[in-house]
Amino acid sequence: MSEKLLIGRLMPDEIDDECAESIRDIWLRAGNLIGEGQTNPDLTRAVCDINSPDNLRREVRRRDSGIYVVKRLGSGALLAAARVTIKRGRVAPQYGDNQAGRPMYMEIFGASDDAEKAWPDYLQSMVDQARKDFGQSMRSRVTKLCAYASTDADERFADAVRRVNPRTYEKHGGEVGSFGVVGRLAGLYFRHDVEFDVPQTARVLAGLGGAALSLLGNLRGPLGNPVPVRMGSIEEELPNAA
Protein backbone atom coordinates (compact mmCIF):
# COMPACT_ATOMS: atom_id res chain seq x y z
CA MET A 1 0.00 0.00 0.00
CA SER A 2 1.53 3.32 -1.06
CA GLU A 3 1.88 6.10 1.50
CA LYS A 4 0.10 9.41 1.04
CA LEU A 5 2.36 12.40 0.46
CA LEU A 6 2.02 16.16 0.32
CA ILE A 7 4.10 18.00 -2.27
CA GLY A 8 4.28 21.76 -2.34
CA ARG A 9 5.78 25.07 -1.36
CA LEU A 10 6.33 25.83 2.32
CA MET A 11 4.55 28.79 3.87
CA PRO A 12 6.20 31.00 6.53
CA ASP A 13 3.94 29.77 9.35
CA GLU A 14 4.99 26.17 8.64
CA ILE A 15 8.65 26.84 9.43
CA ASP A 16 9.26 26.39 13.14
CA ASP A 17 12.46 25.23 14.81
CA GLU A 18 11.67 21.56 14.16
CA CYS A 19 10.91 22.12 10.48
CA ALA A 20 14.07 24.20 10.00
CA GLU A 21 16.14 21.49 11.66
CA SER A 22 14.65 18.86 9.34
CA ILE A 23 15.46 20.98 6.29
CA ARG A 24 19.04 21.49 7.47
CA ASP A 25 19.46 17.76 8.13
CA ILE A 26 18.24 16.97 4.62
CA TRP A 27 20.46 19.61 3.01
CA LEU A 28 23.53 18.35 4.87
CA ARG A 29 23.16 15.33 2.57
CA ALA A 30 22.18 17.44 -0.45
CA GLY A 31 22.43 15.23 -3.50
CA ASN A 32 23.47 18.15 -5.69
CA LEU A 33 26.32 19.13 -3.36
CA ILE A 34 27.79 15.98 -1.88
CA GLY A 35 28.34 12.37 -2.88
CA GLU A 36 26.38 9.47 -1.46
CA GLY A 37 27.51 8.57 2.06
CA GLN A 38 30.00 11.45 2.27
CA THR A 39 30.33 14.27 4.80
CA ASN A 40 31.70 17.77 4.37
CA PRO A 41 32.49 19.90 7.46
CA ASP A 42 32.50 23.15 5.46
CA LEU A 43 29.08 22.36 4.01
CA THR A 44 27.78 21.47 7.47
CA ARG A 45 28.80 24.83 8.93
CA ALA A 46 27.47 26.80 5.97
CA VAL A 47 24.10 25.04 5.83
CA CYS A 48 23.54 25.49 9.56
CA ASP A 49 24.59 29.16 9.53
CA ILE A 50 22.58 30.14 6.45
CA ASN A 51 19.35 28.26 7.06
CA SER A 52 18.10 29.47 10.42
CA PRO A 53 14.32 29.50 10.95
CA ASP A 54 14.22 33.28 10.40
CA ASN A 55 16.25 33.06 7.19
CA LEU A 56 14.08 30.26 5.86
CA ARG A 57 10.91 32.22 6.61
CA ARG A 58 12.34 35.22 4.77
CA GLU A 59 13.18 32.94 1.87
CA VAL A 60 9.67 31.57 1.46
CA ARG A 61 8.11 35.03 1.62
CA ARG A 62 9.89 36.00 -1.58
CA ARG A 63 7.75 35.91 -4.69
CA ASP A 64 10.65 34.82 -6.90
CA SER A 65 11.84 31.93 -4.74
CA GLY A 66 10.49 29.06 -2.71
CA ILE A 67 11.34 25.98 -0.66
CA TYR A 68 9.57 22.92 -2.02
CA VAL A 69 9.12 19.80 0.06
CA VAL A 70 7.72 16.32 -0.02
CA LYS A 71 6.31 15.22 3.32
CA ARG A 72 4.21 12.43 4.72
CA LEU A 73 0.55 13.13 5.24
CA GLY A 74 -0.25 12.79 8.92
CA SER A 75 3.17 12.79 10.55
CA GLY A 76 4.43 15.68 8.42
CA ALA A 77 7.88 14.10 8.24
CA LEU A 78 9.97 15.67 5.48
CA LEU A 79 11.27 13.30 2.82
CA ALA A 80 12.85 15.82 0.43
CA ALA A 81 13.45 19.55 0.19
CA ALA A 82 14.66 21.88 -2.56
CA ARG A 83 15.23 25.59 -3.00
CA VAL A 84 13.93 26.77 -6.38
CA THR A 85 14.02 30.32 -7.73
CA ILE A 86 13.32 32.18 -10.95
CA LYS A 87 16.04 34.72 -10.15
CA ARG A 88 19.57 33.55 -10.90
CA GLY A 89 22.18 34.59 -8.36
CA ARG A 90 24.40 37.46 -9.52
CA VAL A 91 27.60 35.44 -9.22
CA ALA A 92 26.19 32.01 -10.04
CA PRO A 93 27.61 30.35 -13.17
CA GLN A 94 25.52 31.15 -16.23
CA TYR A 95 25.37 29.58 -19.66
CA GLY A 96 23.33 31.45 -22.25
CA ASP A 97 20.86 32.67 -19.62
CA ASN A 98 20.25 35.89 -21.53
CA GLN A 99 18.76 33.98 -24.43
CA ALA A 100 15.01 33.67 -24.95
CA GLY A 101 13.16 31.61 -22.40
CA ARG A 102 12.08 31.73 -18.78
CA PRO A 103 14.19 29.41 -16.64
CA MET A 104 13.87 28.44 -13.02
CA TYR A 105 16.91 27.46 -10.97
CA MET A 106 17.30 24.65 -8.46
CA GLU A 107 20.03 25.70 -6.02
CA ILE A 108 19.93 22.87 -3.51
CA PHE A 109 18.16 19.52 -3.29
CA GLY A 110 18.30 16.86 -0.62
CA ALA A 111 16.37 13.84 0.59
CA SER A 112 16.05 11.96 3.86
CA ASP A 113 17.34 8.44 4.42
CA ASP A 114 13.75 7.21 4.13
CA ALA A 115 13.62 8.50 0.54
CA GLU A 116 16.67 6.62 -0.66
CA LYS A 117 14.94 4.92 -3.59
CA ALA A 118 12.08 7.32 -4.28
CA TRP A 119 13.83 10.70 -4.30
CA PRO A 120 14.25 10.94 -8.11
CA ASP A 121 10.45 10.78 -8.35
CA TYR A 122 10.17 13.38 -5.59
CA LEU A 123 12.48 15.69 -7.52
CA GLN A 124 10.25 15.38 -10.59
CA SER A 125 7.14 16.15 -8.52
CA MET A 126 8.71 19.23 -6.93
CA VAL A 127 9.85 20.50 -10.33
CA ASP A 128 6.33 20.07 -11.71
CA GLN A 129 4.80 21.97 -8.79
CA ALA A 130 7.37 24.78 -8.86
CA ARG A 131 6.91 25.18 -12.59
CA LYS A 132 3.16 25.51 -12.11
CA ASP A 133 3.48 27.99 -9.23
CA PHE A 134 6.02 30.26 -10.91
CA GLY A 135 4.13 30.09 -14.18
CA GLN A 136 1.04 31.41 -12.43
CA SER A 137 2.90 34.12 -10.50
CA MET A 138 4.74 35.34 -13.63
CA ARG A 139 1.66 34.94 -15.83
CA SER A 140 3.94 33.20 -18.28
CA ARG A 141 5.17 29.69 -18.95
CA VAL A 142 8.39 28.49 -17.30
CA THR A 143 10.39 26.98 -20.14
CA LYS A 144 13.48 25.47 -18.55
CA LEU A 145 14.99 23.94 -15.41
CA CYS A 146 18.59 24.81 -14.54
CA ALA A 147 19.84 22.64 -11.67
CA TYR A 148 23.21 23.40 -10.10
CA ALA A 149 25.45 20.65 -8.78
CA SER A 150 28.88 20.77 -7.19
CA THR A 151 31.71 18.69 -8.60
CA ASP A 152 31.30 16.36 -5.59
CA ALA A 153 27.59 15.79 -6.19
CA ASP A 154 25.88 12.42 -6.10
CA GLU A 155 25.99 11.12 -9.67
CA ARG A 156 22.34 10.14 -9.37
CA PHE A 157 21.35 13.80 -9.16
CA ALA A 158 22.28 14.45 -12.79
CA ASP A 159 20.39 11.32 -13.81
CA ALA A 160 17.29 12.50 -11.95
CA VAL A 161 17.37 15.89 -13.68
CA ARG A 162 17.91 14.22 -17.05
CA ARG A 163 14.77 12.14 -16.46
CA VAL A 164 12.67 15.33 -16.47
CA ASN A 165 13.21 15.52 -20.24
CA PRO A 166 16.05 13.35 -21.62
CA ARG A 167 15.61 14.75 -25.11
CA THR A 168 16.63 18.28 -24.12
CA TYR A 169 19.18 17.54 -21.38
CA GLU A 170 22.46 19.49 -21.40
CA LYS A 171 25.36 19.60 -18.95
CA HIS A 172 27.42 22.78 -18.57
CA GLY A 173 30.68 23.46 -16.80
CA GLY A 174 33.20 21.50 -18.82
CA GLU A 175 35.40 18.92 -17.11
CA VAL A 176 36.05 20.72 -13.82
CA GLY A 177 33.03 22.97 -13.33
CA SER A 178 32.74 26.76 -13.16
CA PHE A 179 33.36 28.80 -10.03
CA GLY A 180 30.43 30.70 -8.60
CA VAL A 181 28.15 31.24 -5.63
CA VAL A 182 24.89 29.29 -5.55
CA GLY A 183 22.54 29.70 -2.63
CA ARG A 184 25.28 31.61 -0.77
CA LEU A 185 27.64 28.63 -1.11
CA ALA A 186 30.84 29.29 -3.09
CA GLY A 187 32.45 26.51 -5.11
CA LEU A 188 32.87 24.81 -8.45
CA TYR A 189 29.58 23.92 -10.10
CA PHE A 190 28.18 22.05 -13.03
CA ARG A 191 24.73 22.89 -14.27
CA HIS A 192 22.21 20.39 -15.56
CA ASP A 193 19.61 21.95 -17.86
CA VAL A 194 16.42 20.55 -19.32
CA GLU A 195 13.84 22.36 -21.39
CA PHE A 196 10.20 21.58 -20.80
CA ASP A 197 8.12 20.30 -23.68
CA VAL A 198 6.03 22.96 -25.40
CA PRO A 199 2.33 22.00 -25.65
CA GLN A 200 1.31 20.61 -29.02
CA THR A 201 -0.83 23.66 -29.84
CA ALA A 202 2.12 25.99 -29.33
CA ARG A 203 4.33 23.85 -31.57
CA VAL A 204 1.73 23.99 -34.33
CA LEU A 205 1.41 27.77 -34.06
CA ALA A 206 5.17 28.20 -34.08
CA GLY A 207 5.49 25.96 -37.12
CA LEU A 208 2.82 27.88 -39.00
CA GLY A 209 4.22 31.27 -38.05
CA GLY A 210 6.71 31.60 -40.90
CA ALA A 211 4.30 30.40 -43.56
CA ALA A 212 1.56 32.67 -42.28
CA LEU A 213 3.86 35.68 -42.38
CA SER A 214 4.99 34.98 -45.93
CA LEU A 215 1.40 34.72 -47.13
CA LEU A 216 -0.16 37.52 -45.14
CA GLY A 217 2.73 39.86 -45.79
CA ASN A 218 1.69 40.10 -49.45
CA LEU A 219 -1.79 41.44 -48.69
CA ARG A 220 -2.52 44.93 -50.04
CA GLY A 221 -5.23 47.43 -49.27
CA PRO A 222 -7.74 48.99 -51.70
CA LEU A 223 -5.17 51.59 -52.81
CA GLY A 224 -2.48 49.01 -53.41
CA ASN A 225 -0.54 49.78 -50.24
CA PRO A 226 0.79 46.87 -48.15
CA VAL A 227 -1.40 45.87 -45.22
CA PRO A 228 0.67 45.60 -42.01
CA VAL A 229 0.48 42.21 -40.35
CA ARG A 230 0.92 41.65 -36.62
CA MET A 231 1.71 38.18 -35.37
CA GLY A 232 1.18 37.72 -31.64
CA SER A 233 3.59 35.70 -29.55
CA ILE A 234 2.75 32.18 -28.45
CA GLU A 235 2.19 33.50 -24.93
CA GLU A 236 -0.38 35.97 -26.25
CA GLU A 237 -2.21 33.43 -28.35
CA LEU A 238 -2.44 30.65 -25.77
CA PRO A 239 -3.94 30.57 -22.29
CA ASN A 240 -1.34 30.82 -19.55
CA ALA A 241 -0.18 27.44 -18.36
CA ALA A 242 2.45 26.37 -15.91
N, C-alpha and C positions, 0 to 999 in steps of 0.2 A: 504494500500500500504506500503510495507516494505521499510525502509530507506536504503540507500547505505552506506556501511561502508568500511573503510580501516583498515587492520589488518597487523601489521608488526613491524619491528625493527627500532627504531629511529636512524637517522643519526646525527652526531654532528652539522651540519648546520641547523637542524630543532629545536634545543634547544636554544631558546631565553628566555628572562626574563618571557614572558607570558607563554610559554610552561612549563618552570621550575615551575612556580607558580601553574599551573594546575596539574602537577604531584604531587607536595607537598600537594595540597588540597585533591587529591584523596588518597594519602598515609596516610594522617591524619585520614582517615576512613578505613584504610587497613583491609580488612576482615580477614586476617590471623593474625592480631595483636590485634584487638579490637572488642568487641561485638557490635551488631547492636544498633545504637542510643547512644552509649557511647562516652565519651571524656576521654583523658588521657594527662594531662599537660606535663608529662615527655616525652611521645611520640611526642607531638607537638614540644617541643624544639629540640629534637633529629632529627626529620625529617627535620625541617627547617634548622638546622645547617649543617647537612650532605649533603643535596641535593641542593646545590647552583647550578646555571647554569654551572659554571666552573667544578664542581665535576661531574655533570651529563654528561657533554661533555666528560670528561676523562673516565667515565664509559663506554660510548657507543663506544669509540675508541678501547676498549680492545677486543681482538679476542675471549677470553674465557667467555665473559659476554655480556649482552645486556639488554636494556629496551624495552619491547614489549608493544604496545599500540593498542587500538581499538579507532578509531576516525571517526567522521562523514565526509563523502565526501562533499566537498563544504565549510562548515563552519570550518572544522578542529577541532571541539570541541572534547576533549578527553572524552571517556566514561569509559575506564579502562586502567590500567597500571600495569606492573609487571616487577620485576627484575629477570632475569633468568641467571644462570651461569653453566658452566660445571666444575668449580673449587670450591670444597667445602672449606669454610672458615676453617682456621687452628684450631680455637677453637669452631667451630660449633658442636653441638651434632652429633655423627655418629653412625650408626647401621649396621655393616657388610659392610661398604663401600669399604673395601679392597677385597671383593669377586669379582668374575668375573662379568663383565658387565660395561656399560658406562652410568652412570647416569647424569642427569642434575638437578639442584637445583633451586627451586623457593623460593627466600628469602622474597619477599614482593609482595602483590597483593592488589589492591584496585579498587573501581569502583565509578563513580559519582552517584549522586542522580537520574539522568536520566536513569541509568542502573539498577535500583533496581530489576527488574524482569529478565532481560536478562543476567546479569553478569556471571552466571554459564556457559552459552553458549560462552560468550566472553573468559572465562578462557580456555575452551576447544580449541577454535580457536587459542589463543596465544600459548598454549602448542604445538599444531600441527605445527605452524609456526616455533617456536623455535627448535623443534625437527628436522625439515627439515633443518634449517639453520646450526645448530651445526653438524648435520650429514654430511653435505657437507663440512664444514670447517675442520672437523676431518678426513674426508674420511672414516668414519666408522659409523655404525648405533648407534644412541642413544637408549638405551634399557630400561630406567627407569626414572620416574619422582619422585623426592624427594621434597616435599613441606613442608616447616617449618610453624608452627603456634604456637603462644603464648598460654598460658593457658587461656587467656581472649578472644580468637578469636571467631568470629562469627561462630556458629555451622554449618551454611550453607557452610562454606569454606571446611570443611572436606567432606561434601556430594558432593560438586562440584568436588573435586579431585577424590573421589571414582567413580564418573560417568565416568571418563576417561577410566577406566577398572575395573569394580566391581569385576571381578573374581580374580584379583591379588592384590587387595587393602590390605594394612597393616598399622596399626598405631603403632608408637613407642613412648616411653617416659613414659610408666607405667601410674600410676594414677595421678602423680603430675608434670610430665614433667622432662626434663633434662636441667641443666644449661648450657648455652653456649652463644656465640656471633654470631648473624646472621645479615649480612648486617650492621655491626658496631653497632648493638643494642643488649645489654646484657639482658638476662632474662631466664625464664624457657620456654622451647619449647617442643611441640610434633612434630613428623614428620609423614606426611601422604605419603606413598609410593605406587606407582602403576607401574607395569611393562607393557611395550607395547607389544602387540601381535607380535609374530614372523611371517613373511610371510609364507604362506603354503609351498612354495618350500623349505624354510629353515627347517621347521619342518620335512618334508619328508627326507631331507638329513641327519638331525641329527638322525632320527629314523633308517635310514639305516646304519649309521656309524658303529655301533658295529657289525652288521651282516657282513658288507663288510670287516671289519678288520679280523674277524674270518675266513672268506673264503680265502681272499687274503693272509693272513699271512702264509698259508700252501703251497704257491707256491714255487717251487724249480727250480733252473737253470739247464742247461744241465749237470753239474757235480754233481748235487745232493745237492748243497748248497742252503740255503734259499735265496729267492729273497726279498730284503728289500721293504717295502711298505710305501709310504708316503701319508697320508690323509691330504688334505688341510683343513683349517678352513672354517666355513660357510662364513666368510667375504671374504675369498679368492675365494670361488667358486661362489659367487653371486655378481651381480652388486651392487655397493654402492647405498643405499637408505636411505633417512631420515625417 
